[in-house]
Amino acid sequence: MPSSINPDIAGLRALSHPVRLRMLGLLRTEGPATATTLAARLDLNTGATSYHLRQLAQHGFIEEDTERGNARDRWWRAAHDSTRTDVRTREDGGEDVEAYLMTVAQLYGDRLRAAVAEMAFLPEPWRAVGTLSDWEVRLTPARADALVQELVRLIESAEESEDPDAAPFAINLNAFVRPGQAWGEE
């Protein structure tokens, strides 16, 4: 089972910076890197990159990869495969949780736009794979929670393939009450 971290409020505050969230994502998907490599990838200077890496390390999201590098080049790697945030049970840090979720939404949107822009250039077998679909169903809170948990279980049960035709396949699960509801009005 992949490892995950469920950050405290201070950790969520650290992740609410878009650069840090992107760095963590890169270290998870592309593997260990130096501050110089990440700076070039993210179009930042190495000083800012090093600062953000230290913040991620301080909260346990990344760790130094001591098997690589030397005294001059410090390599970093993700400490976990995923970040889990159960905002449903959080009674503390409302503004910090919201800032983190807004950053996640921004990065999901950026990634989705990039995927759509690249669709025409995908190899033929990949062009028909995936979906940008949406559904709207009327559910109780209990049924909505059960549905989300079942979708998560299904996604987590997918086995990774070592086939040469396999590629990283991103799945973002977004499930929420339709915005703009008039709660309590008759």
Order of alpha helices (4+ residues) and beta strands (2+ residues): beta-alpha-alpha-beta-alpha-alpha-beta-beta-beta-alpha-alpha-alpha
